[in-house]
Structure formats: structure tokens, C-alpha cells
Amino acid sequence: MKKLGRLKKLFENRGSEQKIMSLFITAGYPDPGSTVELIRELESSGADIIELGMPFSDPLADGPTIQHASKIALEKGVHLDIIFDMVSEIRDQSDIPIVLMGYINPVLKYGLEAFFLKASRAGVDGIILPDVPPGEFPEVESLCMKHDIAPIFLVAPNTPEERMRMIDKSSRGFVYCVSVTGVTGARDGSEVSQSVGKFIDKVRNNVKNNPILIGFGIRTHQDAMAISRGVDGFIVGSALIDYIRSVSDQEDWIKKTGDFVRKLKYGTS
């Protein structure tokens, strides 16, 4: 199956009431040897997309939770070739869409052409680079097209409508809707859900070519259902990593993380 086909098929087969759940984890956190097993557990527990974070020493858009996870992963030696190997190993057993998320600096250091070639061969479906806005680094977008990798861009509450339409045209796979301005991190979901309605209406009026997933501020199933009302699904990152951090010293932490994910998706484990 072509890589963009995995994302496209996922959304085409979505039931009218089903919310797609995308989960962010930092590659190599809490331990590089457990990442592949963790992703298998997340998939079996209801994850529809995996966003695999590429750890970086200066993650400007991330709050303390993901900063901590990146620091631990880097200290344990995680680098891009290890991440590509993780994706390849997952691909041997699973067709779950995998999106790499991170910053342009490690990609540039690796080499743009080499990075996208390796990512494509490993089975990566898409890429999110928050510090690469559409139109400002055309080499990235052209290499995405060349190697069949979806460039996924973000819209936020302060994004002008004309800019949203441009982002929609440049994106493939889905558009990442950031529910609030600021860095990543679990927030009070009830506060976010109360303020996000008008923003989602604006996004839906301007994003017509892609599915919409919303993230930032989702900690529970109730948060997910309230905040993703009117869009195609939701993204959870910091709350998941916070949970992993709280149980990672326990022998059955991967199973417990699966139980947490089932509650996020379905409201019950």
C-alpha cells in the first residue's frame, strides 16, 4: 500500500460517528528498547495514528512534559537512524499510519534528501515540522511529494483565514488543529472545550481538502469528545507521556498504558 494511502484509507473508512485518535510519543522514551512494543500496545488499544517524536535538544514548541521525554531519549542515545529502524520493525507487522514529528534542525543535519529517502524506505507516512511553515521551505514540500510522505501543517486560533486556506492546500493526510496558542501540555479540558467552538467553526469554513484533527489540552475521553466535536478526531501527547512517566518504573507499565489509551478512546478500559 502506498504510504499516503494508509492515511487516506483510514479517514475514508472512518464511521460517521467515529473519532480518529492520534497518539504522540517520543521515540525512545522511556527506553529505546520498548518503543516498538509500546506502539504495538497503543495500536491494539485503539490508536489510529502514531505520531513518533524525533527528540531534539531545543524543542521550542513543547512544554515541560515533552521536553523531559526528549531529554531522556537523547541521553539514551536515540537518533534518526534508530527511529527509522523502529519504524521498519513496526512495518513488518502493522500498517498503522506513522507520522514523524519534530524540528528541522536534526533533519538538516542529517541531510534533507537522505532523511526523506530513509523515512520513505522505512515506511513513514507523514511528517510534522512545527518550525517549517508552508511556503517557507519549498525543498521540504517537494521532497515530501517525491518520497510519498504527507506534509502535515498546523493551524492555531491566531491563524488568519487566508492562511488557513493556504495551509489546507499545502497539507496532505490531515491538518493539525492546535486548540490553544502556546506550548504543548495537558490543560484543563473543560476550559479548552468551552473556548474552542468558534475556532473550530472557522477552521471548518476554511479547511476543505483535508481531515482535521485537534490537539492540545486533551487528558480524558470526556475532553476528547468535547474538544473534537465537529472535527474528525483528536491528538493526545503530553497526557499520554505524563501517564507513561507515572508508571514506567512498574513491570507491567506497557499494559497499563494500553488500559489508559482504551479509556481515552472509548471511555472505559
N, C-alpha and C positions, 0 to 999 in steps of 0.2 A: 504494500500500500504506500502511495506517495505520502510524504510527511504532512503536507498541508491537508491531505485527505483525511488524516486522523482527526484533526481539529474540526474540519468541515463535517465529517460524518458524525462526530459527537453532537454537534449542535443540530444537525438535520434530524437526528434520531431522538432528540430530546422530547419528552412528553410535554403537552401544553402546560401542565402544572408543575413540571419537574424543574428544580433549580440546579444548575451545574455547580459543583463545588470544586474550586481550585485551591490546592494547599501549597503554601510556601514552606520549604525547609532549607536550611543552609547545608550545602554539600559538606559532609564530613563532621557534622555536629550531631550528637556529642562525641562521636567516634567515627573515623572514616570507614572502619570495617563493618559498621552497622547500617550505613546509608541505604544500600540496596535492599537489605531485609526490611528496613523501615518503610521504604517506598512500596514494597510488595504488601506489607500490612496496611498501609494507607489505602492502597487500591482496593484490597479486599474489604475494607471498612467503609467504602463509599466514595473515595476520592475519584473525581472525573479527570482532573488535570493535575500534574505535579509541576510546580514552579521550583526549580532547583537553583538555589542561590550560589553564585560564584563568590566566595569570600574575598574581601578586599580590606586593606588596612585603613582606608579613609572613606567609609560608607556614608556620604553626606546626607542622603535622604532617609537614613534608617535611624530609628530610636535605639535606646539602650539594649533592648532585648536582642535585636538582630546584630547590633554591634558586638555584643558579648559572644553570640554564636559564631560570628565571623572570626573574632579573635581566637577562640578555641580551635576552630578548624585550621586557621593558619598556623597556630602553634603546633598542631599535629601534622603539619606538612602537606595540607591539601593544596593542589594547584590544578591548572586546567587539564592537563593530561590525565590526572587521576579522575577528574569529573567526567571526561569523555569515556574513560574505561567504565565508570559506574553506569553511564547511560547505555553503553554497549551491552553490559551484563543484564540490565533491565530489559533491553530489546530482545534478548534471547528468549524471554518468557512472556513479554507483555507488549501490547500495543497502546498502552495508556499514553496520551499526549504528554510530552515533556517539554517545558519551556525553561530555558536558562534565563536567569535574572541577575543583573549585576551592573558593573560600571565599565566605562570604555577603557580606562587605563590598562587593566590586565589584558584586554583584548588587543590593544595597540602594541603592548609589549610582546605579546605572543606573535603578532603579525596578522593583519586583517584577513588576508587570503587563506593563510594556514588555519586560522581559527575557524572560519566558516566551512572550510573543506573538512576539517576534523569533526566539527559539530555535525555536519550533514552525514558523514560516514558513520558516526556513532548512532545516529537516529534521533537527533534533536528536532523538535517540531517548530519551535518558535524562540524568539529572544526579546527580552525587555531590557532596555538600557535607559534608565530614567534621565541620565545626563546627556542623552543624544536625542534632541527634539527632531521631529520630521522636517526634512528640507535643509537641515544644517550640517549633515554629514552624508551626502548622497552616496559615497562609497559603501556605507553600511547597507543602505537600502538596495543598492544594485547587487551586492554580494548575497543578500537575503534572497533576492529573486533568482540569482544564478544557482544557488545551492538549495532552493526549495525550502527555505526557512522563513517562517512568518515573522515579519517585524510588527511588534505589538507596542502601541503607543498609549500614553496616559492623557486623560482629561481630568481637570480638577474644578472645584467651584469657581475659581477665578479665571478659567479659560474662556476667552471670548467665543461667541457663537461661530464666527467666521473661521476661527482657529479650530474649533471642534470639527467643522466640515472638512477642513484640510487634513486633520488627524484621521478622520474616518476614511478618507481617500487613500491615505498612506498606509493604513494598518491592514493586516491580514490576520485571520484567526479570530481575534476579538479585540475590542477596545477596553482598556483597563480604566475604570471609572474610580477615581480617588474621592472618597466620600467627604473628606475634610482636607483643608490645607495643613501643611506641617509634615513632620517626620512620621515614619511608621510607628505603630504601637497600639496596644489594646486600649480602647477608650470606653467611656460609658455608652453602651449600645443604645440605651433609651434616648439619650441626648442626641446621638447621631441620627437615629431614625426620625426624630421629631423635626430635624433641620434639613434632611436630605431630599424631601419630596419635590420641592421646586427645582432643585438642581437636577434630579433625575428627569423631570419633565423637559428641562432644557436640553439635556443630553439626548433624550429620545427624539426630540424635534430636529436634531442636527446630525446624529449618528444613524445613518440609514443602511449602510453597506455591511456592517459587522454586528455580531452579537455583542452584548455589553455585560461585563462582569464588574461588580463593585467590591471594593475592599477598603480597609482601614476602619477600625472600630468594632469589629465583629468578634465576640467572645463566646457566644452561646447560639444554640439553634434558634431561640426566640429573636436574638439580634439579627441573625442571618435572614430569617423570614421577613422581619420588619424592614430591614435596610435594603434588601434586594427586591422588594416589591416593585414591580414594573420593569425589571431588567431580567436578564437571562440566568443570572447566577451570582455567586459571591466568592470572595477570596479571603482566606484566613492565613495569617502568617505569625504575627507576634504572639497571639494567644496560644497557638499550637506549640511554638518554641518555648514559651513560658511553661506550658504543661510538661513538655519533654524535660525541661530543666528540673522540674519539681520531682520527677520520678526516675531520672536517668541513673540514679545510684541503686535502683532496685533490679533484681534479676529479671523480672518479667515486664520491664518498662516498655518494650515494644508492644506487647499485648495490651497493656494498659493504655498506651497511646491510641491503639486501634479502637478501644472502647470509647475514649474521648472523642475520636473522629466520628464514630457512629452516632453519638449524641449530637454532635454538631450537625450532621446531615439529616438525621431522622427524628431527633428529639428524644431518642431512647437508645440504649446500647443493646 
